[in-house]
């Protein structure tokens, strides 16, 4: 068992301000990219706007605000997170999460099979869309969740993180217009609460992130959005995702002997030890 100490109330409030600033930077940069694409489509300057939006997303928003800053701050502040289980049976988690994905995506999977999309095209689509489905987990699960939990308790952290996740989709009016509807906002909120609870139960962020990208990529494909081109999006995504998974794997290999404190995510109050 490891001993951990939560921050003082003043330190927790400072961490909250910084974490929300990182979230705001991510959301505003994503909004700017959507505005550029919308203006380009309206003014018929999409050929000029698309590369600029791509640079903002691929070189600034996702690598800095979703990956770099959250992972660095989490390590600097000693936040609690879990890339892979060290106490629990990882296979049980895989089975349970896989069953959940199958049951919730059963109809979509049937539609995908009926659509006759070639396997190679879907694999390209799966990799490309992981930029939108995996890269924000360090921001939301590794940084925002523990910071919000330290300030507002477990359920305040889980629900608050899910609310921020749903709200960021409002800025994606060009790339993801369906996210503007009340129904989709509610669905995003509930589904991300479930994802976070699976993460806390399995202590396996890698598993939950992969499950999310499978479900998300299937949903996009059956609704007519297929990223099956070997283009810049695929290259940037492959680089960023390879770096993220390499980081998580190396981190777990280096810390595999240091067990998580039992019930580390259930603690409440400032300055307590487990």
Phi, psi and omega in degrees: 000140177259150175262130179228151178235131177282157183289161173295166182299319180295317179294321179297322179292321177296317178299321179299316180298317181292316181298319178292329176294321177296316177300317179296320177299317177299312184293317181292321177295320177296321178297315180300318179299319179292321178296316180300316180293320180294316178295319179298320178291321180291318184265006180060038177240030185298327179297330179273324184283325185300316177297323180294315178297321179295321177295318179300317182283313188280336183246347182237297191297302185286312182291329183266302186280333180266325187250296190299301182297313180300316181292320179294315180294321180298319177290319182296320182272354182068036179291156181266126177208165185219114176276328183208141184292141177245338176256325192267164178283107184295329182293322177299317178299318179298315182296313182295313181293321178298319177296319178298314180298317181296314183294321181280339182247015186301313180294318179295321178296321177296319178294323178295318178296321180289335182289340177070030178289127179303145183301319180299319179295319181292324178295320174299317178298317181299316180292314183298317183284348177296339176300323182270343186252341182247321191298334182274000178294321174301323179293308188278316186270324184273326182256298188293317183301306180294327179292315178294323178296320179295333182266328189232008180087174185300305184289327174298322178292315181295308183292318179299318178296318179294323177297314178298322178298314180294318183295326181298333179294341177294335179278351181265044186296338179270308184286329185219069184297334180296336180291353179277344184281150179298322181298314180292324177299316178295319180295317178298319180298309183294316183295326180283328172302315179298316179300317180294322178293321174298319179299313181294322181288315182278341188054041189219086180292326179301313181298311184295321179294319178295319178297320179298315183290328176295310180297317181294319181290324176296315179300318178296317183297315183287342177264012171095005179254110184231117178263083186245026179257141175275074187243195182298325179301315180297317182294311180299317180297315181300319180293311183294317182290324176297317178296318180295311182292325176297317179299312183296318181293314180297319179300316181291322178296323181284336184243015186296336180275350181262101186288149173291147173294136181302130180066031185301333184265001181263354186292153179221152178093162183270143171070019180272156176245154172233000000 
